[in-house]
Amino acid sequence: MNLEDDHFCFACGSLNNSGLKLSFKLDKKNGTISTEFVPQKIHQGYRDIVHGGLIGLVLDECMVNLAWKLGKPAVSAEYTIRLSKPANIGKKLTFTAKITSEKGKLLIIEGECLDENNQKIASSISKCLKINKRAYA
């Protein structure tokens, strides 16, 4: 298996015309990462409400992206998401993540999604396994 970035990731790939093309800001001082996303009509579940699975996808991407950007290549092994309230189509969402625990190969990373009014839309916890990137080349 080759874990190579060909820039077609649905969440962050710059070459994927159908993707979200997310970009991330790393705050090394605080050990956090963030991204902003304005969901469109094609991202809805119920009328004018963002599909919860899409929120989960962006949270997962944010959490794993943090590990890689901090030089700790990892993959998601398991993650949970708690949806707190609906997110509206056309309104900016901000996603953040932070590593809260590291033990051996296991990283625990917590994520959060806030709306334009800083109200919590969702929170997540991911169990990520650190990998030897060279073993997959």
N, CA, C and O atoms as CSV, one atom per row, in Angstrom:
chain,resi,resn,atom,element,x,y,z
A,1,MET,N,N,0.856,-1.176,0.000
A,1,MET,CA,C,0.000,0.000,0.000
A,1,MET,C,C,0.900,1.236,0.000
A,1,MET,O,O,1.908,1.288,0.706
A,2,ASN,N,N,0.525,2.206,-0.787
A,2,ASN,CA,C,1.308,3.430,-0.894
A,2,ASN,C,C,0.457,4.617,-0.441
A,2,ASN,O,O,-0.536,4.954,-1.086
A,3,LEU,N,N,0.847,5.246,0.666
A,3,LEU,CA,C,0.121,6.422,1.162
A,3,LEU,C,C,0.728,7.675,0.550
A,3,LEU,O,O,1.407,8.448,1.225
A,4,GLU,N,N,0.476,7.858,-0.718
A,4,GLU,CA,C,1.038,8.977,-1.461
A,4,GLU,C,C,-0.041,10.032,-1.679
A,4,GLU,O,O,-1.180,9.704,-2.010
A,5,ASP,N,N,0.314,11.275,-1.496
A,5,ASP,CA,C,-0.620,12.374,-1.724
A,5,ASP,C,C,-0.566,12.774,-3.191
A,5,ASP,O,O,0.403,13.384,-3.642
A,6,ASP,N,N,-1.619,12.424,-3.935
A,6,ASP,CA,C,-1.682,12.816,-5.349
A,6,ASP,C,C,-2.581,14.037,-5.545
A,6,ASP,O,O,-2.953,14.365,-6.672
A,7,HIS,N,N,-2.927,14.705,-4.447
A,7,HIS,CA,C,-3.705,15.953,-4.434
A,7,HIS,C,C,-5.140,15.761,-4.930
A,7,HIS,O,O,-5.761,16.699,-5.428
A,8,PHE,N,N,-5.674,14.507,-4.786
A,8,PHE,CA,C,-7.057,14.223,-5.148
A,8,PHE,C,C,-7.918,13.880,-3.940
A,8,PHE,O,O,-9.042,13.401,-4.092
A,9,CYS,N,N,-7.394,14.124,-2.734
A,9,CYS,CA,C,-8.193,13.892,-1.533
A,9,CYS,C,C,-9.504,14.678,-1.667
A,9,CYS,O,O,-9.490,15.852,-2.039
A,10,PHE,N,N,-10.629,14.032,-1.365
A,10,PHE,CA,C,-11.912,14.718,-1.479
A,10,PHE,C,C,-11.974,15.952,-0.578
A,10,PHE,O,O,-12.566,16.965,-0.951
A,11,ALA,N,N,-11.370,15.868,0.595
A,11,ALA,CA,C,-11.454,16.980,1.538
A,11,ALA,C,C,-10.479,18.107,1.220
A,11,ALA,O,O,-10.863,19.277,1.226
A,12,CYS,N,N,-9.213,17.767,0.941
A,12,CYS,CA,C,-8.206,18.829,0.817
A,12,CYS,C,C,-7.462,18.845,-0.518
A,12,CYS,O,O,-6.603,19.700,-0.731
A,13,GLY,N,N,-7.775,17.925,-1.407
A,13,GLY,CA,C,-7.032,17.838,-2.657
A,13,GLY,C,C,-7.239,19.027,-3.575
A,13,GLY,O,O,-8.370,19.381,-3.909
A,14,SER,N,N,-6.141,19.637,-3.977
A,14,SER,CA,C,-6.210,20.816,-4.851
A,14,SER,C,C,-6.570,20.457,-6.287
A,14,SER,O,O,-6.999,21.327,-7.044
A,15,LEU,N,N,-6.404,19.192,-6.680
A,15,LEU,CA,C,-6.695,18.770,-8.053
A,15,LEU,C,C,-8.071,18.129,-8.208
A,15,LEU,O,O,-8.485,17.819,-9.325
A,16,ASN,N,N,-8.778,17.929,-7.107
A,16,ASN,CA,C,-10.085,17.275,-7.159
A,16,ASN,C,C,-11.173,18.326,-7.372
A,16,ASN,O,O,-11.564,19.030,-6.441
A,17,ASN,N,N,-11.649,18.418,-8.600
A,17,ASN,CA,C,-12.661,19.433,-8.929
A,17,ASN,C,C,-13.983,19.222,-8.207
A,17,ASN,O,O,-14.753,20.171,-8.058
A,18,SER,N,N,-14.266,18.004,-7.753
A,18,SER,CA,C,-15.491,17.730,-7.008
A,18,SER,C,C,-15.288,17.842,-5.504
A,18,SER,O,O,-16.246,17.728,-4.740
A,19,GLY,N,N,-14.049,18.066,-5.072
A,19,GLY,CA,C,-13.730,18.073,-3.652
A,19,GLY,C,C,-13.964,19.409,-2.969
A,19,GLY,O,O,-14.364,20.391,-3.595
A,20,LEU,N,N,-13.703,19.420,-1.668
A,20,LEU,CA,C,-13.931,20.609,-0.846
A,20,LEU,C,C,-12.777,21.601,-0.895
A,20,LEU,O,O,-12.965,22.783,-0.606
A,21,LYS,N,N,-11.582,21.133,-1.258
A,21,LYS,CA,C,-10.388,21.986,-1.367
A,21,LYS,C,C,-10.105,22.766,-0.070
A,21,LYS,O,O,-9.796,23.958,-0.101
A,22,LEU,N,N,-10.217,22.069,1.056
A,22,LEU,CA,C,-9.953,22.703,2.344
A,22,LEU,C,C,-8.481,23.062,2.471
A,22,LEU,O,O,-7.609,22.335,1.994
A,23,SER,N,N,-8.219,24.175,3.110
A,23,SER,CA,C,-6.842,24.533,3.453
A,23,SER,C,C,-6.806,24.729,4.966
A,23,SER,O,O,-7.793,25.133,5.580
A,24,PHE,N,N,-5.659,24.438,5.543
A,24,PHE,CA,C,-5.534,24.412,6.991
A,24,PHE,C,C,-4.509,25.409,7.493
A,24,PHE,O,O,-3.509,25.684,6.829
A,25,LYS,N,N,-4.773,25.947,8.674
A,25,LYS,CA,C,-3.825,26.839,9.339
A,25,LYS,C,C,-3.361,26.141,10.610
A,25,LYS,O,O,-4.156,25.803,11.487
A,26,LEU,N,N,-2.051,25.939,10.679
A,26,LEU,CA,C,-1.454,25.309,11.847
A,26,LEU,C,C,-0.964,26.384,12.810
A,26,LEU,O,O,-0.266,27.314,12.406
A,27,ASP,N,N,-1.325,26.256,14.066
A,27,ASP,CA,C,-0.831,27.128,15.126
A,27,ASP,C,C,0.091,26.271,15.995
A,27,ASP,O,O,-0.363,25.621,16.937
A,28,LYS,N,N,1.388,26.274,15.672
A,28,LYS,CA,C,2.340,25.421,16.390
A,28,LYS,C,C,2.429,25.793,17.861
A,28,LYS,O,O,2.622,24.926,18.713
A,29,LYS,N,N,2.289,27.065,18.160
A,29,LYS,CA,C,2.386,27.524,19.554
A,29,LYS,C,C,1.326,26.846,20.425
A,29,LYS,O,O,1.620,26.397,21.533
A,30,ASN,N,N,0.095,26.774,19.918
A,30,ASN,CA,C,-1.005,26.171,20.671
A,30,ASN,C,C,-1.238,24.704,20.319
A,30,ASN,O,O,-2.042,24.030,20.963
A,31,GLY,N,N,-0.538,24.208,19.299
A,31,GLY,CA,C,-0.709,22.818,18.882
A,31,GLY,C,C,-2.074,22.539,18.290
A,31,GLY,O,O,-2.623,21.449,18.455
A,32,THR,N,N,-2.626,23.538,17.595
A,32,THR,CA,C,-3.953,23.379,17.000
A,32,THR,C,C,-3.907,23.603,15.499
A,32,THR,O,O,-2.949,24.152,14.954
A,33,ILE,N,N,-4.959,23.166,14.860
A,33,ILE,CA,C,-5.136,23.386,13.425
A,33,ILE,C,C,-6.571,23.839,13.212
A,33,ILE,O,O,-7.463,23.492,13.986
A,34,SER,N,N,-6.788,24.617,12.157
A,34,SER,CA,C,-8.148,25.064,11.869
A,34,SER,C,C,-8.363,25.173,10.368
A,34,SER,O,O,-7.420,25.305,9.588
A,35,THR,N,N,-9.621,25.113,9.994
A,35,THR,CA,C,-10.023,25.347,8.615
A,35,THR,C,C,-11.430,25.929,8.639
A,35,THR,O,O,-12.199,25.706,9.575
A,36,GLU,N,N,-11.747,26.676,7.595
A,36,GLU,CA,C,-13.095,27.243,7.458
A,36,GLU,C,C,-13.723,26.673,6.199
A,36,GLU,O,O,-13.037,26.383,5.219
A,37,PHE,N,N,-15.037,26.519,6.243
A,37,PHE,CA,C,-15.769,25.919,5.130
A,37,PHE,C,C,-17.162,26.508,5.096
A,37,PHE,O,O,-17.840,26.580,6.121
A,38,VAL,N,N,-17.592,26.933,3.909
A,38,VAL,CA,C,-18.958,27.425,3.723
A,38,VAL,C,C,-19.702,26.394,2.876
A,38,VAL,O,O,-19.531,26.355,1.658
A,39,PRO,N,N,-20.527,25.559,3.513
A,39,PRO,CA,C,-21.245,24.521,2.779
A,39,PRO,C,C,-22.271,25.115,1.810
A,39,PRO,O,O,-22.925,26.119,2.094
A,40,GLN,N,N,-22.381,24.464,0.676
A,40,GLN,CA,C,-23.322,24.885,-0.365
A,40,GLN,C,C,-24.500,23.911,-0.435
A,40,GLN,O,O,-24.524,22.911,0.283
A,41,LYS,N,N,-25.453,24.196,-1.281
A,41,LYS,CA,C,-26.660,23.385,-1.420
A,41,LYS,C,C,-26.329,21.907,-1.692
A,41,LYS,O,O,-27.044,21.022,-1.222
A,42,ILE,N,N,-25.265,21.638,-2.439
A,42,ILE,CA,C,-24.903,20.259,-2.754
A,42,ILE,C,C,-24.406,19.496,-1.528
A,42,ILE,O,O,-24.212,18.283,-1.600
A,43,HIS,N,N,-24.198,20.180,-0.409
A,43,HIS,CA,C,-23.706,19.553,0.815
A,43,HIS,C,C,-24.825,19.307,1.829
A,43,HIS,O,O,-24.546,18.981,2.983
A,44,GLN,N,N,-26.061,19.456,1.426
A,44,GLN,CA,C,-27.165,19.352,2.374
A,44,GLN,C,C,-27.629,17.920,2.578
A,44,GLN,O,O,-27.417,17.039,1.744
A,45,GLY,N,N,-28.280,17.724,3.741
A,45,GLY,CA,C,-29.041,16.519,4.032
A,45,GLY,C,C,-30.501,16.931,3.880
A,45,GLY,O,O,-31.076,16.849,2.794
A,46,TYR,N,N,-31.095,17.381,5.003
A,46,TYR,CA,C,-32.431,17.967,4.929
A,46,TYR,C,C,-32.331,19.361,4.330
A,46,TYR,O,O,-31.245,19.935,4.257
A,47,ARG,N,N,-33.452,19.899,3.905
A,47,ARG,CA,C,-33.474,21.201,3.247
A,47,ARG,C,C,-32.710,22.249,4.046
A,47,ARG,O,O,-33.001,22.509,5.214
A,48,ASP,N,N,-31.712,22.846,3.371
A,48,ASP,CA,C,-30.908,23.946,3.900
A,48,ASP,C,C,-30.114,23.606,5.169
A,48,ASP,O,O,-29.644,24.504,5.868
A,49,ILE,N,N,-29.967,22.314,5.460
A,49,ILE,CA,C,-29.188,21.839,6.608
A,49,ILE,C,C,-28.014,21.015,6.072
A,49,ILE,O,O,-28.194,20.151,5.214
A,50,VAL,N,N,-26.817,21.288,6.582
A,50,VAL,CA,C,-25.626,20.553,6.158
A,50,VAL,C,C,-25.747,19.085,6.580
A,50,VAL,O,O,-26.159,18.785,7.701
A,51,HIS,N,N,-25.390,18.192,5.689
A,51,HIS,CA,C,-25.411,16.762,5.990
A,51,HIS,C,C,-24.417,16.478,7.115
A,51,HIS,O,O,-23.256,16.878,7.031
A,52,GLY,N,N,-24.859,15.798,8.152
A,52,GLY,CA,C,-24.008,15.508,9.300
A,52,GLY,C,C,-22.764,14.709,8.936
A,52,GLY,O,O,-21.711,14.889,9.547
A,53,GLY,N,N,-22.875,13.834,7.953
A,53,GLY,CA,C,-21.719,13.057,7.517
A,53,GLY,C,C,-20.623,13.934,6.947
A,53,GLY,O,O,-19.440,13.626,7.089
A,54,LEU,N,N,-21.005,15.016,6.308
A,54,LEU,CA,C,-20.015,15.939,5.757
A,54,LEU,C,C,-19.280,16.663,6.893
A,54,LEU,O,O,-18.074,16.892,6.804
A,55,ILE,N,N,-19.987,17.013,7.932
A,55,ILE,CA,C,-19.343,17.633,9.087
A,55,ILE,C,C,-18.353,16.646,9.700
A,55,ILE,O,O,-17.248,17.032,10.082
A,56,GLY,N,N,-18.740,15.383,9.796
A,56,GLY,CA,C,-17.842,14.350,10.302
A,56,GLY,C,C,-16.611,14.184,9.429
A,56,GLY,O,O,-15.506,14.003,9.940
A,57,LEU,N,N,-16.795,14.244,8.116
A,57,LEU,CA,C,-15.672,14.124,7.194
A,57,LEU,C,C,-14.674,15.254,7.411
A,57,LEU,O,O,-13.470,15.004,7.464
A,58,VAL,N,N,-15.143,16.476,7.537
A,58,VAL,CA,C,-14.244,17.615,7.714
A,58,VAL,C,C,-13.547,17.526,9.076
A,58,VAL,O,O,-12.362,17.842,9.178
A,59,LEU,N,N,-14.256,17.107,10.110
A,59,LEU,CA,C,-13.616,16.936,11.412
A,59,LEU,C,C,-12.517,15.875,11.338
A,59,LEU,O,O,-11.423,16.085,11.863
A,60,ASP,N,N,-12.791,14.752,10.698
A,60,ASP,CA,C,-11.798,13.690,10.545
A,60,ASP,C,C,-10.574,14.213,9.805
A,60,ASP,O,O,-9.442,13.958,10.217
A,61,GLU,N,N,-10.793,14.933,8.730
A,61,GLU,CA,C,-9.687,15.491,7.938
A,61,GLU,C,C,-8.861,16.461,8.779
A,61,GLU,O,O,-7.632,16.462,8.707
A,62,CYS,N,N,-9.525,17.268,9.559
A,62,CYS,CA,C,-8.845,18.250,10.403
A,62,CYS,C,C,-7.975,17.545,11.444
A,62,CYS,O,O,-6.832,17.943,11.668
A,63,MET,N,N,-8.503,16.517,12.069
A,63,MET,CA,C,-7.772,15.824,13.125
A,63,MET,C,C,-6.538,15.105,12.572
A,63,MET,O,O,-5.451,15.220,13.140
A,64,VAL,N,N,-6.694,14.381,11.492
A,64,VAL,CA,C,-5.555,13.654,10.905
A,64,VAL,C,C,-4.547,14.630,10.309
A,64,VAL,O,O,-3.339,14.425,10.424
A,65,ASN,N,N,-5.035,15.680,9.678
A,65,ASN,CA,C,-4.146,16.687,9.097
A,65,ASN,C,C,-3.247,17.288,10.171
A,65,ASN,O,O,-2.071,17.551,9.920
A,66,LEU,N,N,-3.789,17.504,11.358
A,66,LEU,CA,C,-2.992,18.043,12.456
A,66,LEU,C,C,-1.809,17.127,12.767
A,66,LEU,O,O,-0.677,17.591,12.896
A,67,ALA,N,N,-2.071,15.848,12.885
A,67,ALA,CA,C,-0.994,14.904,13.192
A,67,ALA,C,C,0.116,14.984,12.150
A,67,ALA,O,O,1.292,15.063,12.505
A,68,TRP,N,N,-0.242,14.963,10.878
A,68,TRP,CA,C,0.754,15.012,9.802
A,68,TRP,C,C,1.539,16.316,9.842
A,68,TRP,O,O,2.763,16.311,9.711
A,69,LYS,N,N,0.840,17.429,10.023
A,69,LYS,CA,C,1.517,18.727,10.011
A,69,LYS,C,C,2.444,18.913,11.219
A,69,LYS,O,O,3.363,19.731,11.183
A,70,LEU,N,N,2.195,18.152,12.279
A,70,LEU,CA,C,3.069,18.199,13.447
A,70,LEU,C,C,4.187,17.153,13.351
A,70,LEU,O,O,4.920,16.937,14.316
A,71,GLY,N,N,4.315,16.504,12.183
A,71,GLY,CA,C,5.374,15.531,11.974
A,71,GLY,C,C,5.118,14.190,12.639
A,71,GLY,O,O,6.049,13.451,12.957
A,72,LYS,N,N,3.830,13.884,12.847
A,72,LYS,CA,C,3.434,12.616,13.463
A,72,LYS,C,C,2.476,11.897,12.519
A,72,LYS,O,O,1.284,11.800,12.809
A,73,PRO,N,N,2.985,11.387,11.380
A,73,PRO,CA,C,2.093,10.749,10.405
A,73,PRO,C,C,1.191,9.720,11.084
A,73,PRO,O,O,1.665,8.854,11.819
A,74,ALA,N,N,-0.108,9.825,10.831
A,74,ALA,CA,C,-1.081,8.952,11.480
A,74,ALA,C,C,-2.288,8.756,10.575
A,74,ALA,O,O,-2.530,9.533,9.651
A,75,VAL,N,N,-3.029,7.710,10.860
A,75,VAL,CA,C,-4.287,7.435,10.159
A,75,VAL,C,C,-5.381,7.265,11.207
A,75,VAL,O,O,-5.108,6.872,12.341
A,76,SER,N,N,-6.604,7.558,10.825
A,76,SER,CA,C,-7.741,7.363,11.719
A,76,SER,C,C,-7.972,5.874,11.920
A,76,SER,O,O,-8.019,5.108,10.957
A,77,ALA,N,N,-8.116,5.469,13.173
A,77,ALA,CA,C,-8.495,4.098,13.472
A,77,ALA,C,C,-9.973,4.056,13.885
A,77,ALA,O,O,-10.695,3.102,13.596
A,78,GLU,N,N,-10.389,5.116,14.563
A,78,GLU,CA,C,-11.772,5.204,15.029
A,78,GLU,C,C,-12.046,6.654,15.386
A,78,GLU,O,O,-11.194,7.333,15.959
A,79,TYR,N,N,-13.229,7.121,15.050
A,79,TYR,CA,C,-13.603,8.445,15.554
A,79,TYR,C,C,-15.097,8.503,15.793
A,79,TYR,O,O,-15.887,7.822,15.140
A,80,THR,N,N,-15.455,9.337,16.749
A,80,THR,CA,C,-16.866,9.552,17.047
A,80,THR,C,C,-17.169,11.023,16.847
A,80,THR,O,O,-16.294,11.881,16.961
A,81,ILE,N,N,-18.414,11.290,16.550
A,81,ILE,CA,C,-18.858,12.667,16.358
A,81,ILE,C,C,-20.161,12.851,17.133
A,81,ILE,O,O,-21.039,11.988,17.125
A,82,ARG,N,N,-20.259,13.978,17.790
A,82,ARG,CA,C,-21.499,14.331,18.476
A,82,ARG,C,C,-22.021,15.597,17.806
A,82,ARG,O,O,-21.400,16.657,17.878
A,83,LEU,N,N,-23.162,15.465,17.161
A,83,LEU,CA,C,-23.794,16.611,16.504
A,83,LEU,C,C,-24.674,17.309,17.530
A,83,LEU,O,O,-25.581,16.699,18.097
A,84,SER,N,N,-24.402,18.598,17.769
A,84,SER,CA,C,-25.105,19.348,18.809
A,84,SER,C,C,-26.288,20.142,18.288
A,84,SER,O,O,-27.319,20.252,18.952
A,85,LYS,N,N,-26.131,20.694,17.094
A,85,LYS,CA,C,-27.227,21.467,16.492
A,85,LYS,C,C,-27.030,21.496,14.984
A,85,LYS,O,O,-25.918,21.270,14.508
A,86,PRO,N,N,-28.077,21.768,14.227
A,86,PRO,CA,C,-27.948,21.809,12.769
A,86,PRO,C,C,-27.069,22.969,12.303
A,86,PRO,O,O,-27.025,24.031,12.923
A,87,ALA,N,N,-26.383,22.735,11.209
A,87,ALA,CA,C,-25.595,23.790,10.556
A,87,ALA,C,C,-26.325,24.186,9.285
A,87,ALA,O,O,-26.834,23.333,8.557
A,88,ASN,N,N,-26.372,25.478,9.023
A,88,ASN,CA,C,-27.107,25.992,7.872
A,88,ASN,C,C,-26.241,26.092,6.623
A,88,ASN,O,O,-25.070,26.465,6.682
A,89,ILE,N,N,-26.840,25.753,5.508
A,89,ILE,CA,C,-26.192,25.907,4.204
A,89,ILE,C,C,-25.867,27.388,4.002
A,89,ILE,O,O,-26.659,28.259,4.363
A,90,GLY,N,N,-24.704,27.664,3.427
A,90,GLY,CA,C,-24.317,29.037,3.098
A,90,GLY,C,C,-23.709,29.826,4.247
A,90,GLY,O,O,-23.357,30.993,4.072
A,91,LYS,N,N,-23.580,29.220,5.407
A,91,LYS,CA,C,-23.016,29.898,6.579
A,91,LYS,C,C,-21.656,29.287,6.907
A,91,LYS,O,O,-21.498,28.066,6.886
A,92,LYS,N,N,-20.682,30.132,7.207
A,92,LYS,CA,C,-19.317,29.676,7.482
A,92,LYS,C,C,-19.254,28.803,8.725
A,92,LYS,O,O,-19.844,29.117,9.759
A,93,LEU,N,N,-18.527,27.699,8.601
A,93,LEU,CA,C,-18.231,26.821,9.720
A,93,LEU,C,C,-16.726,26.836,9.961
A,93,LEU,O,O,-15.945,26.863,9.010
A,94,THR,N,N,-16.322,26.819,11.213
A,94,THR,CA,C,-14.910,26.765,11.568
A,94,THR,C,C,-14.647,25.462,12.304
A,94,THR,O,O,-15.335,25.125,13.268
A,95,PHE,N,N,-13.647,24.740,11.837
A,95,PHE,CA,C,-13.267,23.453,12.402
A,95,PHE,C,C,-11.888,23.587,13.035
A,95,PHE,O,O,-10.991,24.195,12.450
A,96,THR,N,N,-11.716,23.025,14.221
A,96,THR,CA,C,-10.422,23.042,14.894
A,96,THR,C,C,-10.132,21.653,15.458
A,96,THR,O,O,-11.039,20.848,15.668
A,97,ALA,N,N,-8.849,21.395,15.696
A,97,ALA,CA,C,-8.452,20.129,16.311
A,97,ALA,C,C,-7.208,20.330,17.149
A,97,ALA,O,O,-6.400,21.224,16.897
A,98,LYS,N,N,-7.072,19.464,18.170
A,98,LYS,CA,C,-5.925,19.510,19.078
A,98,LYS,C,C,-5.655,18.100,19.603
A,98,LYS,O,O,-6.583,17.366,19.943
A,99,ILE,N,N,-4.374,17.733,19.664
A,99,ILE,CA,C,-3.995,16.451,20.255
A,99,ILE,C,C,-4.144,16.588,21.768
A,99,ILE,O,O,-3.588,17.507,22.370
A,100,THR,N,N,-4.893,15.675,22.378
A,100,THR,CA,C,-5.105,15.744,23.821
A,100,THR,C,C,-4.360,14.648,24.575
A,100,THR,O,O,-4.214,14.724,25.795
A,101,SER,N,N,-3.885,13.621,23.851
A,101,SER,CA,C,-3.143,12.552,24.501
A,101,SER,C,C,-2.275,11.846,23.461
A,101,SER,O,O,-2.657,11.708,22.299
A,102,GLU,N,N,-1.100,11.403,23.904
A,102,GLU,CA,C,-0.205,10.655,23.030
A,102,GLU,C,C,0.474,9.587,23.870
A,102,GLU,O,O,1.180,9.885,24.834
A,103,LYS,N,N,0.249,8.341,23.487
A,103,LYS,CA,C,0.842,7.227,24.227
A,103,LYS,C,C,1.280,6.182,23.216
A,103,LYS,O,O,0.453,5.518,22.591
A,104,GLY,N,N,2.594,6.044,23.064
A,104,GLY,CA,C,3.113,5.104,22.077
A,104,GLY,C,C,2.656,5.499,20.682
A,104,GLY,O,O,2.884,6.625,20.241
A,105,LYS,N,N,2.013,4.569,19.994
A,105,LYS,CA,C,1.535,4.828,18.626
A,105,LYS,C,C,0.153,5.469,18.586
A,105,LYS,O,O,-0.338,5.809,17.509
A,106,LEU,N,N,-0.474,5.638,19.731
A,106,LEU,CA,C,-1.853,6.136,19.782
A,106,LEU,C,C,-1.902,7.638,20.062
A,106,LEU,O,O,-1.331,8.122,21.039
A,107,LEU,N,N,-2.585,8.351,19.198
A,107,LEU,CA,C,-2.879,9.769,19.398
A,107,LEU,C,C,-4.378,9.905,19.642
A,107,LEU,O,O,-5.184,9.326,18.913
A,108,ILE,N,N,-4.743,10.654,20.646
A,108,ILE,CA,C,-6.144,11.026,20.843
A,108,ILE,C,C,-6.241,12.484,20.421
A,108,ILE,O,O,-5.555,13.351,20.962
A,109,ILE,N,N,-7.101,12.735,19.452
A,109,ILE,CA,C,-7.244,14.088,18.909
A,109,ILE,C,C,-8.709,14.492,19.020
A,109,ILE,O,O,-9.608,13.744,18.636
A,110,GLU,N,N,-8.928,15.680,19.549
A,110,GLU,CA,C,-10.290,16.191,19.687
A,110,GLU,C,C,-10.527,17.309,18.680
A,110,GLU,O,O,-9.652,18.137,18.427
A,111,GLY,N,N,-11.723,17.312,18.115
A,111,GLY,CA,C,-12.087,18.331,17.138
A,111,GLY,C,C,-13.397,18.997,17.506
A,111,GLY,O,O,-14.185,18.494,18.306
A,112,GLU,N,N,-13.595,20.149,16.887
A,112,GLU,CA,C,-14.819,20.905,17.150
A,112,GLU,C,C,-15.208,21.688,15.903
A,112,GLU,O,O,-14.352,22.136,15.139
A,113,CYS,N,N,-16.491,21.839,15.716
A,113,CYS,CA,C,-17.043,22.650,14.622
A,113,CYS,C,C,-17.936,23.716,15.242
A,113,CYS,O,O,-18.854,23.416,16.005
A,114,LEU,N,N,-17.644,24.976,14.893
A,114,LEU,CA,C,-18.430,26.102,15.391
A,114,LEU,C,C,-19.065,26.842,14.226
A,114,LEU,O,O,-18.514,26.872,13.126
A,115,ASP,N,N,-20.234,27.443,14.473
A,115,ASP,CA,C,-20.870,28.256,13.441
A,115,ASP,C,C,-20.361,29.700,13.526
A,115,ASP,O,O,-19.459,30.009,14.305
A,116,GLU,N,N,-20.955,30.573,12.711
A,116,GLU,CA,C,-20.524,31.978,12.656
A,116,GLU,C,C,-20.678,32.705,13.984
A,116,GLU,O,O,-19.999,33.702,14.230
A,117,ASN,N,N,-21.575,32.208,14.850
A,117,ASN,CA,C,-21.819,32.835,16.152
A,117,ASN,C,C,-21.055,32.131,17.271
A,117,ASN,O,O,-21.354,32.317,18.451
A,118,ASN,N,N,-20.061,31.316,16.888
A,118,ASN,CA,C,-19.269,30.533,17.843
A,118,ASN,C,C,-20.098,29.559,18.665
A,118,ASN,O,O,-19.723,29.206,19.783
A,119,GLN,N,N,-21.223,29.125,18.113
A,119,GLN,CA,C,-22.017,28.093,18.764
A,119,GLN,C,C,-21.560,26.730,18.256
A,119,GLN,O,O,-21.293,26.547,17.069
A,120,LYS,N,N,-21.478,25.780,19.185
A,120,LYS,CA,C,-20.986,24.458,18.835
A,120,LYS,C,C,-21.984,23.713,17.955
A,120,LYS,O,O,-23.145,23.528,18.320
A,121,ILE,N,N,-21.509,23.293,16.797
A,121,ILE,CA,C,-22.284,22.464,15.880
A,121,ILE,C,C,-21.999,20.995,16.160
A,121,ILE,O,O,-22.911,20.169,16.192
A,122,ALA,N,N,-20.712,20.677,16.365
A,122,ALA,CA,C,-20.328,19.284,16.575
A,122,ALA,C,C,-18.991,19.211,17.289
A,122,ALA,O,O,-18.194,20.148,17.253
A,123,SER,N,N,-18.764,18.081,17.936
A,123,SER,CA,C,-17.460,17.787,18.533
A,123,SER,C,C,-17.105,16.348,18.167
A,123,SER,O,O,-17.978,15.541,17.851
A,124,SER,N,N,-15.822,16.046,18.216
A,124,SER,CA,C,-15.383,14.705,17.833
A,124,SER,C,C,-14.140,14.313,18.608
A,124,SER,O,O,-13.390,15.157,19.098
A,125,ILE,N,N,-13.947,13.015,18.704
A,125,ILE,CA,C,-12.737,12.448,19.295
A,125,ILE,C,C,-12.264,11.359,18.347
A,125,ILE,O,O,-13.040,10.507,17.914
A,126,SER,N,N,-10.977,11.405,18.034
A,126,SER,CA,C,-10.395,10.429,17.118
A,126,SER,C,C,-9.269,9.668,17.780
A,126,SER,O,O,-8.435,10.247,18.476
A,127,LYS,N,N,-9.252,8.367,17.558
A,127,LYS,CA,C,-8.109,7.537,17.920
A,127,LYS,C,C,-7.319,7.346,16.632
A,127,LYS,O,O,-7.777,6.681,15.703
A,128,CYS,N,N,-6.138,7.932,16.588
A,128,CYS,CA,C,-5.292,7.844,15.400
A,128,CYS,C,C,-4.050,7.025,15.722
A,128,CYS,O,O,-3.473,7.141,16.803
A,129,LEU,N,N,-3.653,6.197,14.767
A,129,LEU,CA,C,-2.453,5.388,14.929
A,129,LEU,C,C,-1.320,6.004,14.135
A,129,LEU,O,O,-1.431,6.227,12.930
A,130,LYS,N,N,-0.212,6.277,14.841
A,130,LYS,CA,C,0.966,6.789,14.152
A,130,LYS,C,C,1.532,5.678,13.271
A,130,LYS,O,O,1.539,4.506,13.648
A,131,ILE,N,N,2.002,6.071,12.096
A,131,ILE,CA,C,2.536,5.103,11.153
A,131,ILE,C,C,3.949,5.491,10.770
A,131,ILE,O,O,4.357,6.643,10.917
A,132,ASN,N,N,4.678,4.523,10.284
A,132,ASN,CA,C,5.987,4.775,9.696
A,132,ASN,C,C,5.719,5.023,8.217
A,132,ASN,O,O,5.496,4.085,7.451
A,133,LYS,N,N,5.742,6.275,7.828
A,133,LYS,CA,C,5.408,6.660,6.458
A,133,LYS,C,C,6.247,5.894,5.438
A,133,LYS,O,O,5.744,5.535,4.373
A,134,ARG,N,N,7.507,5.640,5.748
A,134,ARG,CA,C,8.378,4.943,4.806
A,134,ARG,C,C,7.933,3.500,4.582
A,134,ARG,O,O,8.187,2.932,3.519
A,135,ALA,N,N,7.277,2.907,5.567
A,135,ALA,CA,C,6.830,1.522,5.427
A,135,ALA,C,C,5.757,1.388,4.360
A,135,ALA,O,O,5.524,0.291,3.852
A,136,TYR,N,N,5.100,2.492,4.012
A,136,TYR,CA,C,4.017,2.471,3.024
A,136,TYR,C,C,4.471,2.936,1.651
A,136,TYR,O,O,3.676,2.925,0.711
A,137,ALA,N,N,5.722,3.343,1.507
A,137,ALA,CA,C,6.198,3.883,0.222
A,137,ALA,C,C,6.508,2.782,-0.748
A,137,ALA,O,O,6.919,3.051,-1.877
